[in-house]
Amino acid sequence: MKALLPFWSGKMLSEVDEDSCIAYPKRRMGTVFVAKGAKSGRAVSKATARRELETLGAAIGAWHRKYNLDSRPLITLPEKGASHPDWLTDAEYQRMLRIARGGRIVGGDHAKGFEWTDGGDPVPHAERFLELAFATGSRSAMTLALGWQPDPEGLRGHVDFATTTIFRLGPNAPRTKKRGDPCRIPDRLLPILRQWHDTDMSEKAKVEKAGGVWVDRIIRYRGEPMARIGQSFDRIARDARLEVRDIDKRNRLNDKALGMPTPHVLRHSRATLLLRKGVPPHEVAEFLSMSLKMLLETYGHHHVEYQKAAAAAA
């Protein structure tokens, strides 16, 4: 809602019409969005402006249901453009992970490969975020809120080793369009989580023995929970030389449709990589807690490897 205010604040409901709805995306697309903690931003996209107008329409609808407006304005939305979400290859992800573990690129380039040195300062909270978000495709906020035990308030998610399940949200969390259904712990991630759990339980015992309070979050910064990770992610992405895409050598910095990756790129990456491996779309959608319609509209027309069985039988 905050993004809507500079344009719509002070206007009457009667001024929400086709002309103002057409003017809004033009105004918004002339601004730059900078995530909190990030050093750079990107131009607001038409898709973002469209979603914001949908939010405005939902707010007007909620007011209408409560107060029964004499005349409810219709929201004119810009055309829905084709979706081309950015994604990371396994090699790009591994570069980020190596940086988070203390590696540094000291030479080389995208064409010939990079020269590395290890032994630098690791970034443990970033490493854990990368491993969790890339493997599960979960949204950033849900990933950062995960704990080892069920949340007493029933809001945050947790890891359940007994059922090999990651509960992305607690049972009392508000249900929104940004679904957070459980997913099975990926096979590759399971031993990593067990190791982290053992480490954290040892730390918990020491903290509590000293009279302190241990915070139940899988991802912590200096012992405290994190609400955002954009700053660390942005720095690691730049240090990993992600300004050029491995898949097609497009320059993310020079391409307005791309820009440098944000944490959400890990969700795009998991969806894309699963489809490219031929996993049936309905399984991918269930794993990511995404509607099948959304999955196919966003990714299906770019990656058709999941159609291999149909192509072989045709």
Backbone hydrogen bonds, N-H to C=O, Kabsch-Sander energy under -0.5 kcal/mol:
donor,donor_aa,acceptor,acceptor_aa,energy
4,L,1,M,-1.1
5,L,1,M,-0.9
5,L,2,K,-0.6
7,F,4,L,-0.8
8,W,4,L,-2.5
9,S,5,L,-2.6
11,K,8,W,-2.2
15,E,12,M,-1.8
16,V,13,L,-1.6
17,D,15,E,-1.3
21,C,17,D,-2.4
22,I,18,E,-1.8
23,A,19,D,-2.0
24,Y,20,S,-1.9
26,K,22,I,-0.9
27,R,23,A,-2.1
28,R,24,Y,-2.8
29,M,25,P,-2.8
30,G,27,R,-1.0
31,T,28,R,-2.0
33,F,42,R,-3.1
34,V,32,V,-0.5
35,A,33,F,-0.5
38,A,35,A,-2.3
42,R,33,F,-2.1
44,V,31,T,-2.2
49,A,45,S,-2.1
50,R,46,K,-2.4
51,R,47,A,-2.2
52,E,48,T,-2.2
53,L,49,A,-2.0
54,E,50,R,-2.1
55,T,51,R,-1.9
56,L,52,E,-2.1
57,G,53,L,-2.6
58,A,54,E,-2.2
59,A,55,T,-2.3
60,I,56,L,-2.4
61,G,57,G,-2.3
62,A,58,A,-2.3
63,W,59,A,-2.1
64,H,60,I,-2.4
65,R,61,G,-2.2
66,K,62,A,-1.3
67,Y,63,W,-3.0
68,N,64,H,-2.4
76,T,74,L,-0.6
77,L,75,I,-0.7
81,G,79,E,-0.8
93,Y,89,T,-2.4
94,Q,90,D,-2.5
95,R,91,A,-1.7
96,M,92,E,-1.9
97,L,93,Y,-2.6
98,R,94,Q,-2.3
99,I,95,R,-2.1
100,A,96,M,-2.4
101,R,97,L,-1.3
102,G,99,I,-1.8
103,G,98,R,-3.0
104,R,117,T,-2.4
106,V,104,R,-0.6
106,V,115,E,-2.8
107,G,115,E,-1.1
109,D,113,G,-1.8
113,G,109,D,-2.0
115,E,107,G,-2.6
117,T,104,R,-2.2
120,G,102,G,-2.1
123,V,100,A,-3.8
126,A,123,V,-0.6
127,E,123,V,-2.3
128,R,124,P,-2.4
129,F,125,H,-1.9
130,L,126,A,-2.8
131,E,127,E,-2.5
132,L,128,R,-2.5
133,A,129,F,-3.0
134,F,130,L,-2.3
135,A,131,E,-1.6
136,T,132,L,-2.2
137,G,133,A,-2.0
143,T,139,R,-2.3
144,L,140,S,-2.8
145,A,141,A,-1.3
146,L,142,M,-0.6
146,L,143,T,-1.0
147,G,157,G,-1.6
151,D,156,R,-0.6
154,G,151,D,-1.7
157,G,168,R,-0.7
158,H,167,F,-1.3
159,V,147,G,-1.6
160,D,165,T,-3.1
161,F,159,V,-0.6
163,T,160,D,-0.5
164,T,160,D,-0.5
164,T,161,F,-0.5
165,T,160,D,-2.3
166,I,183,C,-3.1
167,F,158,H,-2.7
167,F,165,T,-0.6
168,R,166,I,-0.9
169,L,180,G,-0.6
170,G,155,L,-2.4
172,N,154,G,-2.9
173,A,154,G,-0.7
173,A,170,G,-1.5
176,T,174,P,-0.6
179,R,177,K,-2.0
183,C,166,I,-2.1
185,I,164,T,-2.3
189,L,186,P,-0.6
190,L,186,P,-1.7
193,L,189,L,-2.6
194,R,190,L,-2.2
195,Q,191,P,-1.9
196,W,192,I,-2.4
197,H,193,L,-2.8
198,D,194,R,-2.2
199,T,195,Q,-2.3
200,D,196,W,-2.9
201,M,197,H,-2.6
202,S,198,D,-1.7
203,E,199,T,-2.0
204,K,200,D,-2.9
205,A,201,M,-2.0
206,K,202,S,-1.7
207,V,203,E,-2.6
208,E,204,K,-2.7
209,K,205,A,-2.0
210,A,206,K,-1.5
211,G,208,E,-1.3
212,G,207,V,-2.8
214,W,212,G,-0.5
216,D,214,W,-0.5
217,R,215,V,-1.8
218,I,146,L,-2.5
219,I,146,L,-0.5
220,R,218,I,-0.6
221,Y,224,E,-2.8
222,R,220,R,-0.5
224,E,221,Y,-1.5
226,M,219,I,-0.6
233,F,229,I,-2.4
234,D,230,G,-2.7
235,R,231,Q,-2.0
236,I,232,S,-2.4
237,A,233,F,-2.6
238,R,234,D,-1.9
239,D,235,R,-2.5
240,A,236,I,-1.9
241,R,238,R,-1.6
242,L,237,A,-2.1
244,V,241,R,-0.7
245,R,250,R,-2.8
249,K,245,R,-1.8
252,R,243,E,-3.0
252,R,250,R,-0.8
253,L,243,E,-0.7
255,D,251,N,-1.0
256,K,254,N,-0.7
258,L,255,D,-1.8
259,G,252,R,-1.6
259,G,255,D,-1.0
265,V,262,T,-2.3
266,L,263,P,-1.7
267,R,264,H,-1.0
268,H,264,H,-1.6
269,S,265,V,-2.5
270,R,266,L,-2.0
271,A,267,R,-2.1
272,T,268,H,-2.5
273,L,269,S,-3.0
274,L,270,R,-2.2
275,L,271,A,-1.9
276,R,272,T,-2.5
277,K,273,L,-1.3
278,G,275,L,-1.7
279,V,274,L,-2.1
283,E,280,P,-0.9
284,V,280,P,-2.0
285,A,281,P,-2.9
286,E,282,H,-1.9
287,F,283,E,-2.5
288,L,284,V,-2.3
289,S,285,A,-0.7
289,S,286,E,-0.6
290,M,285,A,-2.6
295,L,291,S,-2.3
296,L,292,L,-2.6
297,E,293,K,-2.4
298,T,294,M,-2.3
299,Y,295,L,-2.9
300,G,295,L,-1.2
301,H,296,L,-0.8
302,H,299,Y,-1.7
303,H,299,Y,-1.6
307,Q,304,V,-2.2
308,K,305,E,-1.7
311,A,307,Q,-2.8
312,A,308,K,-2.5
313,A,309,A,-1.6
314,A,310,A,-1.2
